[in-house]
């Protein structure tokens, strides 16, 4: 009997979730000009609004990833999506700087752990040889979500207002939750759509082992390099997700229509390279092993930094826009490899290790909007924050070289597993 293909239904669900996640994130950057005008916010205050979400996301990322390892991503992802959908709607109800900060912080607290739990699902439903490509599909969805947002939000704001855009997008998550809860199972062996042949393929690398993590597991140099690498990635990413529309409009003088178009192209380029990066890391891993296969960022992150520096130093708005497209695309080439190396290093603790990495990424992402907002407020220049981002991207390439995906964490077994192993011996 031929194997079923249920794991691709999971991939489609995860792809849809990635789109919704970034629609909700990027919506605020597209609406930033209108929000600032209505609430009377300064650039530095808007930077804190952007960062409030990311700080909360970083704080709650590891706990939410750990909960996915303990209780399974089916329950935890349902809770995450319902929470963030509620506070997406709440963003459209704010009336002041303080209430906006609170709504965005609670939105970030709710969304924390979304991608680690998606990644945890992939670790249970896909063999190692397919995980790079699977992650590429997921992150392509996130960038597509971000890319379509300016094109969709702009007309909604023009027709109904920025508040109504948040109300509408909050509904999308609730709809996704219904499908997720009805279809997904934490263990593919318990899913009626998975036959023995597909389960054998999924578990061709061995059946998953239940683990119990302690804090000592995270005192590991390999994890630290992964975290610092992703800090650099997150710092650069959040410029594209938060300040890029304002930079294009205020710093380069583009019209609202051209601003939205360029923002869309930047994220579409990143979507394409997210998928390409997944293919590249799987190919290189098969040909040259994990160390080479997961080191895509050692080349792509410095390339991204060079493009950011070009955007900072050129006098041409067109050249700057092209350079930013290249910068975002080059940065996202490393994305799938980064998440796949968490599976390589973390093994059965994939949810916790990806959450650890993503915490660093979101700390970088939280710092980025504040640095940009303060730099623009202090110096009135967009060149300095872009040059800072370029330097951070170069550092990301250095940290990537220090990671060795061949070194797995030494995970403690549960007491009953230890006893069972001893008795079988």
C-alpha distance (Angstrom), angle and dihedral (degrees) to the residues before:
residue distance angle dihedral
X1 . . .
X2 3.84 . .
X3 3.80 116.0 .
X4 3.78 118.8 -98.4
X5 3.80 119.6 -119.4
X6 3.79 101.8 -137.7
X7 3.81 92.4 132.8
X8 3.81 88.4 69.8
X9 3.79 90.0 58.9
X10 3.80 86.6 56.8
X11 3.79 88.2 50.2
X12 3.80 90.8 52.4
X13 3.82 91.1 50.3
X14 3.80 91.1 48.3
X15 3.81 90.3 46.8
X16 3.81 90.4 53.6
X17 3.80 90.7 48.5
X18 3.81 90.8 51.8
X19 3.79 89.7 54.5
X20 3.82 92.9 49.7
X21 3.80 91.6 46.1
X22 3.78 94.1 56.8
X23 3.79 95.1 39.0
X24 3.81 86.8 60.7
X25 3.83 92.6 45.4
X26 3.79 99.1 45.6
X27 3.79 94.8 42.1
X28 3.82 91.0 80.5
X29 3.81 94.4 52.3
X30 3.81 90.8 51.7
X31 3.81 90.3 48.4
X32 3.82 94.1 41.5
X33 3.81 96.4 104.6
X34 3.81 92.3 51.7
X35 3.80 92.6 43.9
X36 3.81 92.4 50.5
X37 3.77 91.5 49.9
X38 3.81 95.6 48.5
X39 3.82 96.8 42.0
X40 3.81 95.7 34.9
X41 3.82 95.9 -124.0
X42 3.80 125.1 172.2
X43 3.85 120.4 -137.0
X44 3.82 92.1 -102.6
X45 3.83 90.9 50.1
X46 3.80 90.6 50.1
X47 3.81 87.9 51.6
X48 3.82 89.2 57.6
X49 3.81 90.4 47.9
X50 3.81 89.3 55.0
X51 3.79 91.3 46.2
X52 3.81 97.8 45.7
X53 3.80 89.2 73.9
X54 3.79 93.3 47.9
X55 3.82 95.9 46.2
X56 3.80 90.4 53.8
X57 3.79 90.3 44.8
X58 3.81 90.1 53.7
X59 3.82 94.7 46.2
X60 3.80 94.8 52.0
X61 3.82 98.5 34.3
X62 3.81 99.4 92.8
X63 3.84 94.7 43.3
X64 3.81 90.5 50.0
X65 3.81 92.5 46.8
X66 3.81 90.0 48.8
X67 3.81 90.6 50.1
X68 3.80 88.2 54.9
X69 3.82 90.0 54.3
X70 3.82 91.3 49.1
X71 3.82 104.0 37.6
X72 3.79 101.2 20.6
X73 3.82 130.2 -107.1
X74 3.81 94.2 -93.8
X75 3.81 93.9 72.9
X76 3.78 97.4 31.1
X77 3.81 96.5 49.0
X78 3.81 91.0 48.8
X79 3.81 89.6 53.7
X80 3.81 92.0 45.6
X81 3.80 95.6 51.0
X82 3.81 95.0 45.6
X83 3.82 91.0 49.4
X84 3.78 96.2 48.9
X85 3.81 91.8 44.3
X86 3.81 89.5 56.2
X87 3.80 92.5 52.3
X88 3.79 93.0 43.7
X89 3.79 85.3 61.5
X90 3.82 89.9 43.9
X91 3.82 90.3 56.6
X92 3.78 87.3 66.6
X93 3.82 90.8 55.7
X94 3.82 100.5 55.8
X95 3.79 122.6 119.2
X96 3.81 105.6 -175.8
X97 3.80 146.0 24.7
X98 3.82 90.9 -94.8
X99 3.81 95.5 50.6
X100 3.80 90.6 46.5
X101 3.81 90.5 53.2
X102 3.81 90.8 49.2
X103 3.81 94.0 47.9
X104 3.79 93.2 49.0
X105 3.81 93.1 45.9
X106 3.81 91.8 51.9
X107 3.80 90.0 44.8
X108 3.80 89.2 55.6
X109 3.81 92.6 46.0
X110 3.78 89.7 54.5
X111 3.80 97.2 45.7
X112 3.82 93.8 47.9
X113 3.79 111.8 116.5
X114 3.79 96.4 24.6
X115 3.80 97.2 119.9
X116 3.82 96.1 36.8
X117 3.80 89.0 54.4
X118 3.79 91.7 46.7
X119 3.79 87.6 49.6
X120 3.80 89.9 48.4
X121 3.81 88.4 54.2
X122 3.80 90.7 52.4
X123 3.81 91.0 50.2
X124 3.83 89.1 58.4
X125 3.81 97.1 41.5
X126 3.83 104.0 37.8
X127 3.82 131.5 54.1
X128 3.80 118.3 -122.6
X129 3.81 93.4 -101.1
X130 3.85 91.7 61.4
X131 3.79 101.0 40.4
X132 3.80 98.3 88.4
X133 3.80 91.6 54.8
X134 3.81 91.8 42.7
X135 3.80 90.4 53.6
X136 3.80 88.8 47.1
X137 3.81 89.6 57.6
X138 3.81 91.4 48.8
X139 3.78 94.9 51.0
X140 3.78 92.2 42.2
X141 3.80 84.9 59.7
X142 3.80 91.6 51.6
X143 3.79 92.1 52.9
X144 3.80 92.3 44.4
X145 3.80 88.1 53.0
X146 3.77 89.9 51.9
X147 3.80 91.7 44.5
X148 3.79 96.8 53.8
X149 3.81 93.4 43.9
X150 3.83 97.9 79.0
X151 3.81 90.3 48.4
X152 3.81 92.2 49.5
X153 3.80 101.1 35.5
X154 3.80 94.8 48.8
X155 3.84 94.7 62.6
X156 3.83 91.8 40.5
X157 3.81 90.8 53.6
X158 3.80 91.3 46.1
X159 3.80 91.9 49.1
X160 3.82 104.2 35.3
X161 3.82 110.1 3.0
X162 3.81 136.5 -99.2
X163 3.81 94.4 -80.4
X164 3.79 93.2 59.8
X165 3.82 90.4 52.9
X166 3.82 90.4 62.1
X167 3.80 92.3 47.2
X168 3.79 91.3 52.3
X169 3.81 95.5 47.9
X170 3.80 91.9 47.8
X171 3.80 89.1 65.6
X172 3.82 93.0 58.3
X173 3.80 93.4 68.6
X174 3.79 93.2 52.5
X175 3.80 91.0 53.3
X176 3.82 90.8 50.1
X177 3.82 90.8 50.7
X178 3.80 92.4 58.9
X179 3.81 92.6 56.1
X180 3.82 93.0 42.8
X181 3.80 95.3 52.1
X182 3.79 93.8 47.0
X183 3.82 96.9 47.6
X184 3.81 112.8 27.6
X185 3.82 127.7 84.5
X186 3.82 123.6 -175.2
X187 3.81 91.8 -132.6
X188 3.83 116.5 45.9
X189 3.82 87.8 -149.9
X190 3.83 87.5 69.9
X191 3.80 95.0 50.8
X192 3.82 116.1 100.9
X193 3.80 91.2 -146.5
X194 3.82 94.5 60.6
X195 3.81 116.7 84.5
X196 3.79 126.8 -161.4
X197 3.80 93.4 -96.7
X198 3.79 94.2 55.3
X199 3.81 91.6 43.6
X200 3.81 88.8 52.6
X201 3.80 90.5 52.7
X202 3.82 92.3 47.2
X203 3.81 90.6 50.9
X204 3.78 96.7 41.4
X205 3.82 87.4 115.6
X206 3.81 91.4 52.2
X207 3.79 134.7 -79.8
X208 3.82 116.7 -70.0
X209 3.79 117.6 -98.3
X210 3.80 122.8 -141.5
X211 3.79 110.7 -120.6
X212 3.77 139.1 -171.3
X213 3.80 116.2 -144.5
X214 3.77 128.7 -152.1
X215 3.79 127.4 -168.2
X216 3.81 90.3 -105.8
X217 3.80 89.8 70.9
X218 3.81 89.8 70.2
X219 3.83 93.8 55.4
X220 3.78 89.8 90.8
X221 3.82 129.2 123.8
X222 3.80 93.0 -142.7
X223 3.80 90.9 56.3
X224 3.80 90.7 46.7
X225 3.82 91.6 55.6
X226 3.82 89.5 47.9
X227 3.80 90.0 50.5
X228 3.81 94.8 47.7
X229 3.81 91.0 46.0
X230 3.80 90.0 53.9
X231 3.81 92.2 44.3
X232 3.80 86.9 62.3
X233 3.80 92.0 46.3
X234 3.81 92.3 49.2
X235 3.79 92.7 47.9
X236 3.80 91.5 57.7
X237 3.80 95.2 39.0
X238 3.78 94.4 57.0
X239 3.78 92.4 56.9
X240 3.81 87.7 63.6
X241 3.81 92.0 44.4
X242 3.82 97.6 46.6
X243 3.81 120.1 16.7
X244 3.81 102.3 22.9
X245 3.86 96.4 91.4
X246 3.81 91.0 48.4
X247 3.82 91.1 46.4
X248 3.80 91.8 51.2
X249 3.79 92.4 48.3
X250 3.81 103.0 37.2
X251 3.79 101.1 24.4
X252 3.80 99.8 39.5
X253 3.81 102.3 23.1
X254 3.81 98.3 -122.8
X255 3.79 118.7 158.7
X256 3.80 119.7 -111.7
X257 3.81 91.1 -102.6
X258 3.83 93.7 50.4
X259 3.80 90.4 42.6
X260 3.80 91.3 56.2
X261 3.81 92.1 44.8
X262 3.82 93.7 51.2
X263 3.81 91.7 44.8
X264 3.80 88.7 52.7
X265 3.81 93.0 48.8
X266 3.82 91.2 49.4
X267 3.80 91.6 55.0
X268 3.82 93.7 40.5
X269 3.81 88.9 55.1
X270 3.80 88.7 51.1
X271 3.81 89.9 48.8
X272 3.80 91.3 54.9
X273 3.79 93.9 48.4
X274 3.81 92.6 45.4
X275 3.79 87.7 62.5
X276 3.81 92.7 39.9
X277 3.79 90.8 49.9
X278 3.80 90.2 55.0
X279 3.80 90.5 53.8
X280 3.80 91.8 46.3
X281 3.80 95.2 50.6
X282 3.82 92.3 48.2
X283 3.82 91.2 47.7
X284 3.80 94.6 47.3
X285 3.81 91.6 45.3
X286 3.81 91.2 54.5
X287 3.81 92.7 46.5
X288 3.80 103.0 36.4
X289 3.81 108.7 12.7
X290 3.80 134.6 -109.1
X291 3.81 99.1 -58.0
X292 3.81 93.3 59.7
X293 3.79 96.3 31.0
X294 3.80 94.9 57.7
X295 3.84 95.5 42.6
X296 3.81 97.2 82.7
X297 3.80 90.2 118.5
X298 3.80 91.9 61.3
X299 3.82 86.5 75.0
X300 3.80 104.1 23.8
X301 3.82 98.5 50.4
X302 3.85 95.3 54.3
X303 3.81 88.0 46.1
X304 3.80 88.2 53.5
X305 3.80 89.6 49.9
X306 3.80 92.0 52.4
X307 3.81 90.2 52.2
X308 3.83 91.7 49.1
X309 3.80 90.1 51.3
X310 3.80 89.2 51.1
X311 3.80 90.8 52.7
X312 3.81 89.8 50.1
X313 3.81 96.4 50.3
X314 3.82 104.0 38.4
X315 3.80 122.4 95.6
X316 3.81 91.7 -152.1
X317 3.80 118.8 92.5
X318 3.80 90.5 -157.2
X319 3.81 93.0 52.9
X320 3.79 90.1 46.9
X321 3.80 91.4 52.5
X322 3.82 91.9 49.5
X323 3.81 90.9 47.1
X324 3.81 91.2 52.4
X325 3.81 90.5 50.8
X326 3.82 89.0 53.1
X327 3.82 91.7 44.9
X328 3.80 94.4 52.9
X329 3.81 92.6 43.4
X330 3.82 93.2 49.3
X331 3.78 92.6 47.4
X332 3.78 93.3 52.5
X333 3.80 92.3 52.6
X334 3.82 85.6 78.4
X335 3.81 96.2 48.7
X336 3.80 102.3 89.1
X337 3.80 92.1 42.4
X338 3.80 89.8 53.1
X339 3.79 93.8 54.4
X340 3.79 93.5 40.5
X341 3.81 91.1 54.4
X342 3.82 88.4 58.0
X343 3.81 87.9 60.6
X344 3.80 90.1 46.6
X345 3.79 93.6 50.9
X346 3.80 99.7 31.2
X347 3.82 99.9 40.0
X348 3.83 106.8 176.4
X349 3.82 91.0 6.6
X350 3.81 91.3 65.6
X351 3.81 93.9 130.5
X352 3.79 93.9 53.1
X353 3.80 96.0 41.5
X354 3.79 94.6 48.3
X355 3.81 87.9 47.6
X356 3.81 89.1 52.0
X357 3.80 90.6 51.5
X358 3.78 93.5 44.0
X359 3.81 90.8 50.2
X360 3.80 89.0 61.6
X361 3.80 89.7 44.7
X362 3.77 91.8 53.5
X363 3.80 92.6 46.0
X364 3.80 86.0 57.6
X365 3.78 89.0 44.7
X366 3.81 91.3 50.6
X367 3.80 92.8 50.1
X368 3.80 94.9 47.4
X369 3.85 100.4 67.5
X370 3.81 91.1 45.2
X371 3.81 93.2 50.9
X372 3.80 91.3 47.4
X373 3.81 93.6 47.0
X374 3.80 93.5 46.9
X375 3.81 93.2 44.8
X376 3.79 92.3 51.7
X377 3.82 91.1 45.5
X378 3.83 93.0 48.9
X379 3.80 102.8 38.9
X380 3.79 103.6 17.6
X381 3.80 88.2 -133.3
X382 3.80 133.7 116.6
X383 3.82 94.5 -162.9
X384 3.81 96.4 76.0
X385 3.84 97.6 54.9
X386 3.81 90.1 46.5
X387 3.81 91.6 51.5
X388 3.80 89.9 49.3
X389 3.82 89.2 52.7
X390 3.82 89.5 49.5
X391 3.80 90.7 55.5
X392 3.79 91.7 47.9
X393 3.82 90.4 51.9
X394 3.82 91.0 53.6
X395 3.81 89.4 52.1
X396 3.82 88.7 52.4
X397 3.79 89.3 61.1
X398 3.81 91.1 51.5
X399 3.81 93.4 50.8
X400 3.81 90.4 48.4
X401 3.79 89.8 59.7
X402 3.82 90.4 55.2
X403 3.83 94.0 57.3
X404 3.81 117.4 96.1
X405 3.81 109.4 -164.1
X406 3.81 90.5 -171.5
X407 3.81 91.5 72.2
X408 3.81 109.7 84.3
X409 3.78 122.6 -161.6
X410 3.77 115.2 -102.0
X411 3.78 99.6 -119.7
X412 3.81 120.6 -160.2
X413 3.79 115.3 -125.7
X414 3.75 124.4 -130.4
X415 3.81 112.7 -100.9
X416 3.79 94.0 -110.6
X417 3.82 90.6 52.2
X418 3.80 91.2 52.7
X419 3.78 91.5 50.5
X420 3.80 91.9 46.8
X421 3.81 91.7 50.5
X422 3.79 91.6 49.7
X423 3.81 93.4 49.1
X424 3.79 92.6 49.0
X425 3.79 89.7 52.3
